């Protein structure tokens, strides 16, 4: 088994201490990528281990646009954002850098990407079919959501299973996000593929006050 294979086996098994030891002994493993081209750093972030991702970043020669975005490295991002193709590119698992800015809570980084021409309506090239606004709503990233909406992101865009950003905000009980989406034209009557409106989703999760607000909006 190669060192790269060992990295992903340890990661898959949840052995983060073992992965850290391997990185200490073989620093080149920080450059590892899986079969889809997704970096070890990103895979670690997906598992919520920001501490380990930072340790990997310290060992890398340079962060790519997805890594720089997810970690909020604005200076590195500005170096990369001059290339419109790079800003619009999809990762090995189908997301743009703007998706990652929204999902990982990087509101200021999202603004840098948008100003550099990142498409606010980019659809993930995978079965999830999310746009950045879906990611922002799911992650409660109000700053990013505001930037997106102010630059024309469609408030009623549908992702996998017909979910709109308002459904995600309702599920989270996120009143601030719901109010922001409504101000930008989100449709409280829009149904997902199961026939549920945001009102119904909020009520299913016990967010009665929010459900009432959505009912009034609808």
N, CA, C and O of each residue as an XYZ file, in Angstrom:
872
protein
N       0.836     -1.201      0.000
C       0.000      0.000      0.000
C       0.874      1.257      0.000
O       1.827      1.351      0.773
N       0.557      2.200     -0.848
C       1.316      3.442     -0.915
C       0.946      4.348      0.257
O      -0.059      4.137      0.935
N       1.781      5.359      0.477
C       1.494      6.311      1.542
C       0.196      7.063      1.287
O      -0.563      7.345      2.215
N      -0.053      7.387      0.019
C      -1.298      8.079     -0.322
C      -2.496      7.200      0.016
O      -3.466      7.669      0.610
N      -2.431      5.938     -0.359
C      -3.519      5.010     -0.032
C      -3.697      4.891      1.473
O      -4.822      4.801      1.964
N      -2.595      4.891      2.202
C      -2.663      4.801      3.662
C      -3.366      6.023      4.249
O      -4.132      5.909      5.206
N      -3.097      7.195      3.667
C      -3.750      8.418      4.143
C      -5.264      8.286      4.104
O      -5.954      8.569      5.083
N      -5.769      7.849      2.953
C      -7.217      7.785      2.799
C      -7.828      6.604      3.554
O      -8.997      6.650      3.939
N      -7.046      5.558      3.764
C      -7.548      4.445      4.570
C      -7.687      4.884      6.031
O      -8.689      4.584      6.679
N      -6.684      5.591      6.543
C      -6.754      6.101      7.909
C      -7.915      7.081      8.065
O      -8.631      7.066      9.066
N      -8.083      7.927      7.059
C      -9.178      8.896      7.092
C     -10.522      8.194      7.088
O     -11.414      8.538      7.862
N     -10.663      7.214      6.218
C     -11.919      6.479      6.125
C     -12.246      5.778      7.437
O     -13.412      5.668      7.814
N     -11.225      5.311      8.122
C     -11.426      4.622      9.387
C     -11.556      5.552     10.576
O     -11.755      5.096     11.703
N     -11.446      6.860     10.338
C     -11.564      7.819     11.432
C     -10.355      7.876     12.340
O     -10.439      8.383     13.459
N      -9.217      7.355     11.865
C      -8.007      7.356     12.675
C      -7.225      8.636     12.408
O      -6.218      8.619     11.699
N      -7.687      9.741     12.973
C      -7.065     11.038     12.716
C      -5.688     11.145     13.365
O      -4.797     11.807     12.833
N      -5.514     10.491     14.517
C      -4.194     10.513     15.149
C      -3.187      9.758     14.287
O      -2.042     10.186     14.139
N      -3.615      8.648     13.726
C      -2.739      7.892     12.838
C      -2.390      8.682     11.598
O      -1.254      8.635     11.125
N      -3.361      9.409     11.068
C      -3.118     10.240      9.889
C      -2.127     11.348     10.215
O      -1.244     11.660      9.416
N      -2.280     11.931     11.380
C      -1.352     12.996     11.776
C       0.072     12.449     11.913
O       1.036     13.101     11.512
N       0.192     11.250     12.481
C       1.522     10.645     12.616
C       2.134     10.374     11.245
O       3.330     10.586     11.046
N       1.324      9.908     10.305
C       1.821      9.641      8.956
C       2.281     10.940      8.297
O       3.313     10.966      7.627
N       1.524     12.005      8.486
C       1.919     13.297      7.932
C       3.222     13.795      8.551
O       4.049     14.404      7.871
N       3.397     13.535      9.834
C       4.641     13.945     10.506
C       5.838     13.196      9.931
O       6.916     13.767      9.765
N       5.643     11.926      9.633
C       6.763     11.115      9.139
C       6.959     11.250      7.630
O       8.075     11.113      7.128
N       5.867     11.520      6.912
C       5.953     11.676      5.447
C       5.199     12.955      5.061
O       4.050     12.877      4.627
N       5.816     14.115      5.210
C       5.124     15.387      4.951
C       4.552     15.498      3.534
O       3.593     16.234      3.304
N       5.140     14.768      2.597
C       4.649     14.816      1.212
C       3.214     14.313      1.087
O       2.542     14.584      0.092
N       2.750     13.589      2.085
C       1.371     13.093      2.058
C       0.355     14.233      2.085
O      -0.810     14.038      1.736
N       0.787     15.404      2.493
C      -0.113     16.559      2.508
C      -0.628     16.886      1.109
O      -1.667     17.530      0.966
N       0.091     16.448      0.077
C      -0.312     16.711     -1.305
C      -1.247     15.630     -1.856
O      -1.628     15.685     -3.025
N      -1.613     14.670     -1.045
C      -2.399     13.526     -1.521
C      -3.769     13.939     -2.036
O      -4.403     14.858     -1.517
N      -4.207     13.228     -3.079
C      -5.551     13.407     -3.646
C      -6.165     12.039     -3.888
O      -5.460     11.067     -4.155
N      -7.491     11.976     -3.790
C      -8.161     10.703     -4.012
C      -8.354     10.462     -5.506
O      -7.884     11.241     -6.335
N      -9.039      9.393     -5.837
C      -9.193      8.999     -7.240
C      -9.947     10.039     -8.058
O      -9.795     10.091     -9.278
N     -10.760     10.869     -7.401
C     -11.509     11.917     -8.097
C     -10.757     13.236     -8.160
O     -11.241     14.208     -8.739
N      -9.574     13.264     -7.562
C      -8.786     14.495     -7.558
C      -9.086     15.415     -6.396
O      -8.595     16.543     -6.357
N      -9.892     14.949     -5.443
C     -10.200     15.764     -4.259
C      -9.054     15.625     -3.261
O      -8.615     14.515     -2.958
N      -8.582     16.738     -2.762
C      -7.404     16.709     -1.901
C      -7.698     16.126     -0.524
O      -8.833     16.133     -0.048
N      -6.651     15.630      0.088
C      -6.754     15.128      1.453
C      -7.240     16.228      2.388
O      -8.047     15.979      3.284
N      -6.753     17.429      2.179
C      -7.168     18.558      3.022
C      -8.676     18.741      2.973
O      -9.314     18.897      4.014
N      -9.252     18.725      1.779
C     -10.699     18.908      1.663
C     -11.457     17.748      2.299
O     -12.475     17.960      2.957
N     -10.978     16.549      2.112
C     -11.641     15.387      2.707
C     -11.627     15.470      4.233
O     -12.579     15.054      4.893
N     -10.564     15.998      4.775
C     -10.481     16.191      6.225
C     -11.478     17.260      6.684
O     -12.145     17.097      7.705
N     -11.573     18.345      5.926
C     -12.539     19.391      6.263
C     -13.966     18.868      6.219
O     -14.790     19.239      7.055
N     -14.266     18.010      5.251
C     -15.610     17.434      5.159
C     -15.986     16.702      6.442
O     -17.163     16.588      6.783
N     -14.991     16.218      7.134
C     -15.228     15.468      8.375
C     -15.141     16.354      9.611
O     -15.129     15.864     10.740
N     -15.082     17.656      9.385
C     -15.131     18.598     10.495
C     -13.846     18.776     11.267
O     -13.864     19.294     12.384
N     -12.713     18.353     10.689
C     -11.445     18.447     11.404
C     -10.611     19.623     10.879
O      -9.621     19.440     10.171
N     -11.032     20.810     11.241
C     -10.325     22.013     10.811
C      -8.882     22.007     11.334
O      -7.965     22.449     10.641
N      -8.690     21.508     12.551
C      -7.350     21.490     13.127
C      -6.389     20.676     12.276
O      -5.258     21.097     12.032
N      -6.834     19.519     11.830
C      -5.996     18.656     11.012
C      -5.820     19.248      9.610
O      -4.754     19.120      9.008
N      -6.862     19.889      9.099
C      -6.760     20.547      7.790
C      -5.691     21.638      7.828
O      -4.935     21.802      6.871
N      -5.627     22.380      8.929
C      -4.608     23.426      9.058
C      -3.212     22.814      9.101
O      -2.262     23.378      8.558
N      -3.094     21.656      9.749
C      -1.797     20.976      9.810
C      -1.374     20.517      8.417
O      -0.197     20.584      8.064
N      -2.334     20.057      7.637
C      -2.035     19.647      6.262
C      -1.647     20.860      5.424
O      -0.692     20.806      4.648
N      -2.394     21.959      5.584
C      -2.116     23.174      4.823
C      -0.697     23.673      5.075
O      -0.039     24.169      4.161
N      -0.223     23.540      6.319
C       1.120     24.007      6.663
C       2.205     23.206      5.964
O       3.339     23.668      5.841
N       1.864     22.005      5.507
C       2.828     21.131      4.848
C       2.743     21.187      3.316
O       3.605     20.647      2.622
N       1.711     21.838      2.803
C       1.526     21.886      1.354
C       2.380     22.982      0.710
O       2.673     24.004      1.331
N       2.769     22.751     -0.533
C       3.536     23.766     -1.265
C       2.667     24.985     -1.544
O       3.120     26.122     -1.413
N       1.423     24.744     -1.927
C       0.486     25.844     -2.208
C      -0.932     25.309     -2.146
O      -1.192     24.163     -2.513
N      -1.843     26.144     -1.679
C      -3.249     25.759     -1.631
C      -3.903     26.019     -2.981
O      -3.623     27.031     -3.624
N      -4.777     25.106     -3.414
C      -5.553     25.377     -4.620
C      -6.742     26.265     -4.254
O      -6.930     26.595     -3.083
N      -7.533     26.647     -5.232
C      -8.603     27.614     -4.975
C      -9.676     27.065     -4.037
O     -10.275     27.820     -3.271
N      -9.919     25.770     -4.091
C     -10.939     25.174     -3.226
C     -10.458     25.146     -1.775
O     -11.220     25.442     -0.855
N      -9.194     24.788     -1.580
C      -8.618     24.749     -0.235
C      -8.505     26.150      0.357
O      -8.855     26.368      1.516
N      -8.016     27.097     -0.437
C      -7.871     28.469      0.044
C      -9.224     29.051      0.435
O      -9.341     29.763      1.432
N     -10.231     28.743     -0.352
C     -11.582     29.229     -0.054
C     -12.113     28.621      1.229
O     -12.568     29.342      2.118
N     -12.059     27.309      1.333
C     -12.616     26.618      2.488
C     -11.941     27.034      3.794
O     -12.577     27.059      4.847
N     -10.648     27.361      3.718
C      -9.906     27.765      4.915
C      -9.938     29.275      5.139
O      -9.437     29.762      6.152
N     -10.523     30.014      4.200
C     -10.614     31.460      4.367
C      -9.302     32.192      4.167
O      -9.079     33.243      4.769
N      -8.439     31.653      3.334
C      -7.144     32.284      3.062
C      -7.311     33.320      1.941
O      -7.060     33.033      0.771
N      -7.728     34.499      2.315
C      -8.103     35.509      1.324
C      -6.934     35.969      0.464
O      -7.116     36.227     -0.726
N      -5.744     36.076      1.033
C      -4.604     36.534      0.239
C      -4.251     35.524     -0.851
O      -3.995     35.902     -1.994
N      -4.238     34.262     -0.499
C      -3.975     33.228     -1.502
C      -5.098     33.214     -2.536
O      -4.848     33.042     -3.729
N      -6.313     33.392     -2.082
C      -7.452     33.384     -2.998
C      -7.341     34.527     -4.004
O      -7.632     34.342     -5.185
N      -6.928     35.686     -3.551
C      -6.791     36.826     -4.453
C      -5.748     36.550     -5.535
O      -5.873     37.033     -6.660
N      -4.723     35.774     -5.192
C      -3.724     35.402     -6.189
C      -4.332     34.528     -7.287
O      -3.958     34.622     -8.456
N      -5.267     33.685     -6.889
C      -5.858     32.724     -7.820
C      -7.066     33.284     -8.552
O      -7.398     32.827     -9.646
N      -7.727     34.274     -7.955
C      -9.011     34.740     -8.467
C      -8.904     35.576     -9.732
O      -9.923     35.912    -10.335
N      -7.682     35.919    -10.146
C      -7.529     36.666    -11.376
C      -7.838     35.859    -12.619
O      -8.056     36.417    -13.695
N      -7.858     34.552    -12.472
C      -8.157     33.654    -13.593
C      -9.638     33.299    -13.550
O     -10.077     32.568    -12.662
N     -10.403     33.807    -14.497
C     -11.859     33.597    -14.508
C     -12.195     32.109    -14.616
O     -13.176     31.648    -14.033
N     -11.381     31.359    -15.362
C     -11.625     29.925    -15.517
C     -11.483     29.210    -14.180
O     -12.286     28.336    -13.853
N     -10.475     29.575    -13.415
C     -10.244     28.957    -12.106
C     -11.379     29.279    -11.146
O     -11.832     28.411    -10.400
N     -11.836     30.517    -11.166
C     -12.909     30.946    -10.271
C     -14.204     30.183    -10.553
O     -15.002     29.946     -9.647
N     -14.405     29.803    -11.811
C     -15.638     29.119    -12.205
C     -15.515     27.602    -12.211
O     -16.502     26.903    -12.437
N     -14.328     27.092    -11.969
C     -14.072     25.654    -12.098
C     -14.797     24.841    -11.030
O     -15.097     25.333     -9.942
N     -15.067     23.586    -11.371
C     -15.650     22.636    -10.417
C     -14.556     21.734     -9.837
O     -13.611     21.354    -10.529
N     -14.702     21.408     -8.583
C     -13.779     20.488     -7.923
C     -14.012     19.065     -8.430
O     -14.944     18.809     -9.192
N     -13.159     18.155     -8.000
C     -13.302     16.766     -8.419
C     -14.618     16.147     -8.008
O     -15.075     15.191     -8.636
N     -15.239     16.676     -6.962
C     -16.541     16.158     -6.537
C     -17.689     17.100     -6.910
O     -18.807     16.954     -6.416
N     -17.400     18.064     -7.786
C     -18.485     18.781     -8.445
C     -18.883     20.148     -7.931
O     -19.886     20.698     -8.386
N     -18.132     20.718     -6.998
C     -18.506     22.016     -6.441
C     -17.562     23.117     -6.921
O     -16.403     22.855     -7.244
N     -18.068     24.352     -6.966
C     -17.201     25.485     -7.254
C     -16.646     26.041     -5.944
O     -17.106     25.694     -4.856
N     -15.655     26.904     -6.077
C     -15.102     27.533     -4.878
C     -16.177     28.314     -4.128
O     -16.170     28.362     -2.898
N     -17.095     28.920     -4.865
C     -18.162     29.685     -4.206
C     -19.067     28.785     -3.383
O     -19.531     29.191     -2.318
N     -19.326     27.580     -3.848
C     -20.069     26.617     -3.027
C     -19.353     26.410     -1.681
O     -19.982     26.400     -0.622
N     -18.033     26.248     -1.750
C     -17.278     25.984     -0.528
C     -17.257     27.206      0.389
O     -17.348     27.058      1.607
N     -17.140     28.399     -0.168
C     -17.177     29.605      0.653
C     -18.479     29.671      1.444
O     -18.493     30.026      2.623
N     -19.564     29.323      0.774
C     -20.883     29.367      1.419
C     -21.032     28.272      2.462
O     -21.550     28.515      3.552
N     -20.586     27.081      2.137
C     -20.781     25.942      3.035
C     -19.896     26.019      4.279
O     -20.308     25.623      5.369
N     -18.669     26.535      4.105
C     -17.730     26.565      5.228
C     -17.715     27.902      5.971
O     -16.773     28.202      6.704
N     -18.764     28.699      5.777
C     -18.930     29.904      6.588
C     -18.007     31.050      6.239
O     -17.732     31.899      7.087
N     -17.524     31.092      5.012
C     -16.580     32.122      4.604
C     -17.296     33.234      3.832
O     -17.189     33.319      2.608
N     -18.021     34.077      4.553
C     -18.798     35.127      3.918
C     -17.955     36.155      3.188
O     -18.297     36.544      2.072
N     -16.855     36.607      3.793
C     -16.003     37.601      3.153
C     -15.307     37.020      1.926
O     -15.116     37.709      0.924
N     -14.934     35.759      2.016
C     -14.311     35.084      0.876
C     -15.310     34.948     -0.269
O     -14.943     35.069     -1.438
N     -16.565     34.698      0.069
C     -17.606     34.626     -0.961
C     -17.665     35.930     -1.739
O     -17.829     35.919     -2.958
N     -17.534     37.044     -1.048
C     -17.575     38.343     -1.725
C     -16.394     38.496     -2.684
O     -16.556     39.024     -3.784
N     -15.211     38.039     -2.276
C     -14.038     38.102     -3.151
C     -14.294     37.316     -4.433
O     -13.984     37.782     -5.529
N     -14.855     36.133     -4.288
C     -15.127     35.287     -5.450
C     -16.175     35.908     -6.366
O     -16.028     35.898     -7.588
N     -17.228     36.445     -5.770
C     -18.283     37.072     -6.573
C     -17.727     38.272     -7.328
O     -18.023     38.463     -8.508
N     -16.925     39.077     -6.647
C     -16.325     40.249     -7.297
C     -15.386     39.837     -8.427
O     -15.188     40.584     -9.385
N     -14.806     38.635     -8.303
C     -13.897     38.131     -9.332
C     -14.629     37.453    -10.482
O     -14.001     36.987    -11.434
N     -15.954     37.396    -10.397
C     -16.725     36.836    -11.491
C     -17.229     35.430    -11.288
O     -17.708     34.812    -12.238
N     -17.138     34.898    -10.075
C     -17.677     33.556     -9.824
C     -19.181     33.557    -10.061
O     -19.878     34.426     -9.536
N     -19.701     32.611    -10.833
C     -21.143     32.598    -11.122
C     -21.961     32.265     -9.884
O     -21.747     31.234     -9.246
N     -22.901     33.146     -9.548
C     -23.716     32.942     -8.349
C     -24.778     31.863     -8.566
O     -25.387     31.382     -7.610
N     -24.995     31.488     -9.826
C     -25.998     30.469    -10.131
C     -25.363     29.165    -10.599
O     -26.017     28.362    -11.265
N     -24.095     28.949    -10.256
C     -23.416     27.715    -10.653
C     -24.106     26.516    -10.005
O     -24.404     26.529     -8.811
N     -24.352     25.494    -10.799
C     -24.989     24.270    -10.302
C     -23.906     23.217    -10.078
O     -23.064     22.998    -10.949
N     -23.924     22.572     -8.925
C     -22.953     21.532     -8.635
C     -23.037     20.413     -9.676
O     -24.123     19.972    -10.050
N     -21.879     19.970    -10.127
C     -21.818     18.916    -11.136
C     -21.840     17.544    -10.460
O     -20.932     16.730    -10.627
N     -22.891     17.320     -9.705
C     -23.085     16.044     -9.015
C     -24.587     15.916     -8.725
O     -25.336     16.862     -8.966
N     -25.029     14.786     -8.220
C     -26.482     14.589     -8.027
C     -27.160     15.583     -7.091
O     -28.381     15.732     -7.140
N     -26.400     16.264     -6.243
C     -27.024     17.221     -5.322
C     -27.606     18.426     -6.059
O     -28.631     18.967     -5.646
N     -26.956     18.853     -7.154
C     -27.444     19.964     -7.991
C     -27.658     21.253     -7.204
O     -28.540     22.048     -7.530
N     -26.857     21.454     -6.179
C     -27.016     22.667     -5.382
C     -26.385     23.870     -6.073
O     -25.412     23.734     -6.815
N     -26.944     25.032     -5.824
C     -26.305     26.301     -6.146
C     -25.673     26.840     -4.861
O     -25.989     26.359     -3.772
N     -24.787     27.828     -4.973
C     -24.174     28.377     -3.760
C     -25.183     28.847     -2.712
O     -24.919     28.738     -1.514
N     -26.328     29.365     -3.141
C     -27.324     29.832     -2.168
C     -27.884     28.679     -1.345
O     -28.179     28.853     -0.162
N     -28.035     27.515     -1.946
C     -28.458     26.345     -1.168
C     -27.427     26.040     -0.078
O     -27.775     25.745      1.066
N     -26.142     26.118     -0.465
C     -25.077     25.846      0.504
C     -25.092     26.863      1.631
O     -24.930     26.507      2.799
N     -25.287     28.130      1.283
C     -25.309     29.185      2.302
C     -26.486     29.014      3.249
O     -26.342     29.178      4.461
N     -27.651     28.685      2.700
C     -28.833     28.503      3.546
C     -28.665     27.310      4.476
O     -29.017     27.380      5.653
N     -28.134     26.230      3.953
C     -27.943     25.029      4.777
C     -26.947     25.273      5.896
O     -27.112     24.764      7.005
N     -25.911     26.053      5.604
C     -24.848     26.300      6.574
C     -25.105     27.520      7.448
O     -24.253     27.879      8.261
N     -26.267     28.168      7.297
C     -26.614     29.372      8.066
C     -25.620     30.513      7.818
O     -25.335     31.306      8.716
N     -25.106     30.582      6.607
C     -24.119     31.601      6.263
C     -24.844     32.825      5.709
O     -24.969     32.997      4.496
N     -25.315     33.663      6.617
C     -26.146     34.803      6.242
C     -25.374     35.828      5.407
O     -25.920     36.400      4.464
N     -24.119     36.055      5.750
C     -23.310     37.031      5.013
C     -23.165     36.623      3.558
O     -23.356     37.440      2.657
N     -22.825     35.359      3.326
C     -22.674     34.868      1.955
C     -24.004     34.916      1.211
O     -24.056     35.302      0.043
N     -25.078     34.522      1.891
C     -26.396     34.533      1.253
C     -26.769     35.940      0.812
O     -27.331     36.123     -0.268
N     -26.465     36.924      1.629
C     -26.786     38.307      1.274
C     -25.994     38.743      0.045
O     -26.551     39.361     -0.862
N     -24.697     38.425      0.007
C     -23.885     38.759     -1.166
C     -24.467     38.100     -2.421
O     -24.582     38.740     -3.467
N     -24.824     36.844     -2.313
C     -25.351     36.103     -3.461
C     -26.638     36.732     -3.981
O     -26.789     36.959     -5.181
N     -27.551     37.008     -3.080
C     -28.846     37.554     -3.476
C     -28.705     38.956     -4.065
O     -29.413     39.313     -5.008
N     -27.805     39.734     -3.516
C     -27.581     41.083     -4.039
C     -26.964     41.065     -5.428
O     -27.029     42.055     -6.156
N     -26.363     39.932     -5.794
C     -25.750     39.792     -7.118
C     -26.546     38.857     -8.029
O     -26.010     38.302     -8.988
N     -27.824     38.692     -7.716
C     -28.713     38.012     -8.644
C     -28.895     36.524     -8.476
O     -29.459     35.884     -9.363
N     -28.446     35.942     -7.380
C     -28.684     34.512     -7.168
C     -30.186     34.247     -7.096
O     -30.897     34.968     -6.395
N     -30.684     33.242     -7.797
C     -32.125     32.967     -7.796
C     -32.604     32.421     -6.453
O     -32.151     31.369     -6.002
N     -33.513     33.140     -5.828
C     -33.965     32.783     -4.483
C     -34.781     31.495     -4.453
O     -34.878     30.844     -3.413
N     -35.371     31.127     -5.595
C     -36.244     29.950     -5.628
C     -35.643     28.781     -6.394
O     -36.365     27.877     -6.815
N     -34.337     28.791     -6.578
C     -33.676     27.700     -7.297
C     -33.914     26.368     -6.592
O     -33.934     26.293     -5.363
N     -34.092     25.322     -7.391
C     -34.351     23.989     -6.849
C     -33.103     23.117     -6.960
O     -32.408     23.128     -7.976
N     -32.836     22.366     -5.899
C     -31.745     21.409     -5.916
C     -32.342     20.001     -5.949
O     -33.520     19.822     -6.258
N     -31.527     19.023     -5.630
C     -31.996     17.633     -5.558
C     -33.249     17.552     -4.681
O     -33.329     18.185     -3.628
N     -34.214     16.768     -5.133
C     -35.481     16.567     -4.421
C     -36.341     17.827     -4.378
O     -37.300     17.905     -3.611
N     -35.991     18.814     -5.208
C     -36.830     20.000     -5.318
C     -36.718     20.988     -4.180
O     -37.546     21.891     -4.060
N     -35.706     20.833     -3.338
C     -35.563     21.744     -2.200
C     -35.047     23.095     -2.669
O     -34.116     23.177     -3.469
N     -35.662     24.146     -2.162
C     -35.222     25.521     -2.377
C     -34.493     26.003     -1.126
O     -34.624     25.393     -0.065
N     -33.727     27.087     -1.234
C     -33.047     27.611     -0.043
C     -33.980     27.866      1.133
O     -33.587     27.691      2.286
N     -35.214     28.278      0.848
C     -36.163     28.561      1.925
C     -36.512     27.298      2.706
O     -36.751     27.365      3.912
N     -36.544     26.159      2.039
C     -36.790     24.894      2.745
C     -35.679     24.626      3.771
O     -35.946     24.229      4.905
N     -34.431     24.852      3.346
C     -33.306     24.614      4.251
C     -33.342     25.562      5.432
O     -33.113     25.150      6.569
N     -33.628     26.829      5.172
C     -33.697     27.804      6.261
C     -34.819     27.454      7.228
O     -34.665     27.600      8.441
N     -35.953     26.991      6.694
C     -37.078     26.593      7.539
C     -36.724     25.377      8.382
O     -37.062     25.310      9.563
N     -36.051     24.428      7.775
C     -35.635     23.225      8.512
C     -34.701     23.580      9.663
O     -34.785     22.996     10.744
N     -33.814     24.538      9.426
C     -32.858     24.956     10.455
C     -33.480     25.847     11.524
O     -32.862     26.089     12.561
N     -34.702     26.343     11.283
C     -35.288     27.299     12.209
C     -34.567     28.627     12.178
O     -34.510     29.338     13.182
N     -34.011     28.965     11.013
C     -33.151     30.136     10.862
C     -33.989     31.335     10.416
O     -34.151     31.575      9.220
N     -34.514     32.079     11.376
C     -35.406     33.195     11.073
C     -34.722     34.277     10.233
O     -35.313     34.802      9.290
N     -33.487     34.605     10.577
C     -32.780     35.654      9.841
C     -32.628     35.277      8.373
O     -32.805     36.119      7.493
N     -32.303     34.021      8.109
C     -32.152     33.559      6.728
C     -33.499     33.562      6.017
O     -33.590     33.971      4.860
N     -34.537     33.112      6.698
C     -35.882     33.114      6.112
C     -36.281     34.539      5.728
O     -36.768     34.769      4.621
N     -36.077     35.491      6.632
C     -36.454     36.878      6.351
C     -35.660     37.444      5.179
O     -36.205     38.169      4.347
N     -34.375     37.112      5.117
C     -33.544     37.572      4.003
C     -34.050     37.008      2.678
O     -34.192     37.743      1.701
N     -34.315     35.724      2.647
C     -34.799     35.088      1.420
C     -36.149     35.655      0.985
O     -36.380     35.886     -0.202
N     -37.027     35.872      1.943
C     -38.343     36.435      1.616
C     -38.214     37.843      1.034
O     -38.928     38.205      0.099
N     -37.306     38.625      1.590
C     -37.109     39.992      1.075
C     -36.632     39.975     -0.377
O     -36.848     40.926     -1.129
N     -35.984     38.884     -0.751
C     -35.442     38.778     -2.116
C     -36.304     37.890     -3.011
O     -35.834     37.375     -4.025
N     -37.559     37.718     -2.631
C     -38.503     37.069     -3.531
C     -38.696     35.582     -3.371
O     -39.298     34.948     -4.238
N     -38.208     35.003     -2.294
C     -38.435     33.568     -2.081
C     -39.935     33.300     -1.936
O     -40.655     34.073     -1.304
N     -40.386     32.215     -2.521
C     -41.807     31.856     -2.560
C     -42.129     30.881     -1.428
O     -41.713     29.723     -1.461
N     -42.862     31.349     -0.441
C     -43.207     30.502      0.701
C     -44.158     29.371      0.333
O     -44.331     28.428      1.104
N     -44.775     29.461     -0.841
C     -45.699     28.413     -1.281
C     -45.025     27.353     -2.153
O     -45.649     26.359     -2.525
N     -43.759     27.567     -2.472
C     -43.052     26.617     -3.333
C     -42.945     25.254     -2.648
O     -42.615     25.172     -1.465
N     -43.223     24.192     -3.396
C     -43.194     22.837     -2.847
C     -41.971     22.080     -3.342
O     -41.510     22.281     -4.465
N     -41.447     21.198     -2.478
C     -40.396     20.302     -2.935
C     -41.019     19.073     -3.582
O     -42.238     19.005     -3.736
N     -40.206     18.118     -3.955
C     -40.732     16.952     -4.678
C     -41.663     16.098     -3.824
O     -42.424     15.292     -4.359
N     -41.613     16.263     -2.516
C     -42.530     15.554     -1.618
C     -43.806     16.351     -1.366
O     -44.656     15.944     -0.573
N     -43.932     17.490     -2.047
C     -45.132     18.304     -1.900
C     -45.142     19.189     -0.673
O     -46.193     19.701     -0.286
N     -43.966     19.381     -0.045
C     -43.910     20.172      1.181
C     -43.427     21.594      0.927
O     -42.441     21.809      0.221
N     -44.123     22.552      1.504
C     -43.688     23.946      1.487
C     -42.739     24.185      2.658
O     -42.568     23.329      3.527
N     -42.128     25.364      2.661
C     -41.259     25.720      3.784
C     -42.050     25.784      5.085
O     -41.517     25.478      6.151
N     -43.313     26.178      5.003
C     -44.174     26.203      6.194
C     -44.265     24.805      6.794
O     -44.111     24.628      8.002
N     -44.514     23.827      5.950
C     -44.660     22.448      6.412
C     -43.353     21.907      6.980
O     -43.353     21.187      7.979
N     -42.244     22.257      6.341
C     -40.933     21.809      6.827
C     -40.655     22.406      8.203
O     -40.205     21.699      9.106
N     -40.920     23.703      8.370
C     -40.702     24.350      9.671
C     -41.545     23.697     10.749
O     -41.074     23.459     11.861
N     -42.794     23.407     10.416
C     -43.704     22.802     11.386
C     -43.249     21.377     11.738
O     -43.331     20.966     12.895
N     -42.775     20.635     10.746
C     -42.277     19.277     11.005
C     -41.139     19.282     12.016
O     -40.978     18.342     12.795
N     -40.343     20.368     11.992
C     -39.180     20.457     12.881
C     -39.506     21.179     14.197
O     -38.621     21.409     15.021
N     -40.766     21.528     14.381
C     -41.170     22.157     15.634
C     -40.920     23.648     15.703
O     -40.945     24.229     16.788
N     -40.679     24.281     14.559
C     -40.427     25.722     14.543
C     -41.750     26.453     14.277
O     -41.949     27.012     13.198
N     -42.629     26.446     15.244
C     -43.983     26.958     15.056
C     -44.024     28.455     14.769
O     -44.776     28.901     13.902
N     -43.228     29.224     15.485
C     -43.225     30.672     15.269
C     -42.772     31.000     13.842
O     -43.343     31.865     13.179
N     -41.740     30.293     13.389
C     -41.245     30.504     12.032
C     -42.273     30.049     11.005
O     -42.436     30.688      9.966
N     -42.955     28.966     11.282
C     -44.000     28.493     10.390
C     -45.087     29.557     10.248
O     -45.618     29.761      9.157
N     -45.413     30.226     11.334
C     -46.414     31.295     11.281
C     -45.959     32.451     10.428
O     -46.740     33.010      9.658
N     -44.693     32.812     10.562
C     -44.132     33.883      9.732
C     -44.210     33.523      8.243
O     -44.566     34.358      7.412
N     -43.878     32.285      7.925
C     -43.922     31.826      6.534
C     -45.349     31.769      5.999
O     -45.598     32.063      4.830
N     -46.273     31.390      6.861
C     -47.680     31.356      6.450
C     -48.170     32.754      6.072
O     -48.874     32.933      5.078
N     -47.791     33.723      6.874
C     -48.165     35.110      6.586
C     -47.559     35.564      5.262
O     -48.207     36.252      4.474
N     -46.302     35.168      5.025
C     -45.618     35.554      3.790
C     -46.262     34.897      2.573
O     -46.280     35.466      1.481
N     -46.792     33.683      2.781
C     -47.405     32.959      1.677
C     -48.805     33.424      1.346
O     -49.432     32.891      0.430
